[in-house]
Every structure is written in C-alpha cells, then in structure tokens.
Amino acid sequence: MRQWIRTVCTIAAVASFLPLVSATAQESDDHQAIRKLFQQEQEGWRTADGAQILSCFSEDFVNYNIPIRNDQPNFLQVHIASGSHEDLKERVLAEDFQGMKAALADTARRMEHSYELNHINVDGDEGVAISTIAWAWVDTTRDVRVQRGHQTMWLLRKLEGDWKYVGAVFPISAYTDETP
C-alpha cells in the first residue's frame, strides 16, 4: 500500500511542473471521453444531480489529500481522505443535497464556478488528468469578493468501456484571493 501512495505522490510532484495547456485539437476518442466525464461530473455539482455525479466514480474510488504548507503542497503529509465511493454516495444521494445549485442561484453572493481540464494522458485503459476548478463570490458580511481555486490530479480507468475516476489527488495547488 505504501508503494501506491509513493507512486501517487511522485506522479503529483511531476505533474506540478507540467505546463497548463488546454487543447482539444487532434485528441483521441479517449481524451474526449475523459473531457466529457469531467464536464458531466462538474455539471452534476452545479445542478445538484447526485446520481450524475456518482456515475463518474468507480466503486473503488480513493481520495488522496495533500496539505498545503507555506503555499506549497506538502507531499510528505499526503493521506487518504474521506471521499470514498460510499462517502460520496451518502453525500450526493442525501435528500437535502444541494450541490452548488443554491449558491449559484443566490443573486446577493453572485457565485461563479469555472472548471477546465488542463492535461490528459492516456495509456491503454489507464489515464491521468489535471483539472483547475475555481469559485468566486461576494462575501456580503465583509463586503469582499472571494476567489478560490485548486488543481486536482484525477486517476482514471476505463471500466467496461467507460472512463471512471478511480482516484483523486487533491490539491496539487490551491489559492485564495480577496478583493474589496
């Protein structure tokens, strides 16, 4: 098991040095399918469609968390975080699950959500992707605009012909910014 964590940390360390380029020209069908999977999952959060979100994850999904220390990912403290398939299932299929739907509808906060896949690499039925996900909103209690974002490394596998997330390494970078 420790070798698996070491491998994931090595991949994440190397990925943090990759240029962030979004290109769809001449992508393979697998690249396009992974982009569609990412879009489907993110839209599920935006519309509070828990079944749609859950359909993107394999049943053996594992979430790895990297603490950020002094604005840098601390790979020596990576740990397996809550967020297994069962945890996710319980959360997104709960009767009161709202995803981002309520926040996006709040006109006082003016929430914005953006996301993109910056890198995809496929080797047979295995893949890795780097995403950037960001949010911005007005903190009405302090009258400031808050912007937050992070990059995640997604580990993917083609299962029965469909790409699924089998793991996530999060965050490989993160930021918070506030402006009056």
C-alpha positions, 0 to 999 in steps of 0.5 A: 500500500505504501508503494501506491501512495509513493507512486501517487505522490511522485506522479503529483510532484511531476505533474506540478511542473507540467505546463497548463495547456488546454487543447482539444485539437487532434485528441483521441476518442479517449481524451474526449471521453475523459473531457466529457466525464469531467464536464458531466461530473462538474455539471452534476455539482452545479445542478445538484444531480447526485446520481450524475455525479456518482456515475463518474466514480468507480466503486473503488474510488480513493481520495488522496489529500495533500496539505498545503504548507507555506503555499506549497503542497506538502507531499510528505503529509499526503493521506487518504481522505474521506471521499470514498465511493460510499462517502460520496454516495451518502453525500450526493444521494442525501435528500437535502443535497444541494450541490452548488445549485443554491449558491449559484442561484443566490443573486446577493453572493453572485457565485461563479464556478469555472472548471477546465481540464488542463492535461490528459494522458492516456495509456491503454485503459489507464489515464491521468488528468489535471483539472483547475476548478475555481469559485468566486463570490461576494462575501456580503458580511465583509463586503469582499469578493472571494476567489478560490481555486485548486488543481486536482490530479484525477486517476482514471480507468476505463471500466467496461468501456467507460472512463471512471475516476478511480482516484483523486489527488487533491490539491496539487495547488490551491489559492485564495484571493480577496478583493474589496 
